[in-house]
């Protein structure tokens, strides 16, 4: 496979490096804290999504389905780890968190298996010279769409409720985290979730670039308000 190094893939590399930097900063400043570990896992899932897009755009026709499958499995982990993160951020108070974690990741596993099952959600990938590759989805793509939409929406709702009940620095930490994630995710919903479903693929790489917005807001909250107790 010959790596494609056009402007889009170079932008993906930059986004990968920025996300990696944030993930390492969070993890190494609290490797024994659950909240830091889960957030770092979320970043790993995001980086996997970015890497998958890079190789998907570079892949040969023989490996298109493989990289396309990885491209759509990675976001299932982003959604589940983000939702779980909202149960333990800024502090874990839910006594039934273990049960909720099991439910969250079992649903995640089911959706991931649907994506990995050949022909169940992703039917085929068509190469179009001079254009982004076209993905043919089956009618079961609706399950993937609803899973992603519901998990993120519920996570944003939980963060907003935490924001309303918080005060002081904690309130500022939450709002910057919420704005960064919500802005990046909602833009990606359009370019990477909705548009491909209706046959438009010319921006299906842009959602990955939008993660830089999340990185920027989260990094600011860390440096300005010691988000996740990082100093």
Protein Blocks (a to p, Z undefined) as FASTA:
>chain_A
ZZdddfklmmmmmmmmmmmmmmmmmmmnommbmklmmmmmmmmmmmmmmmmmmmmmmpcf
klmmmmmmmmmmmmmmmmmmmmmmmmmccbdfbfklmmmmmmmmmmmmmmmmmmmmghkl
mmbdcddehiacdddddfklmmmmmmmmmmmmmmmmmmmmmmmmpgcjllmmmmmmmmmm
mmmmmmmmmmmmmmmmnopaklmmmmmmmmmmmmmmmmmmmmmnopghiZZ
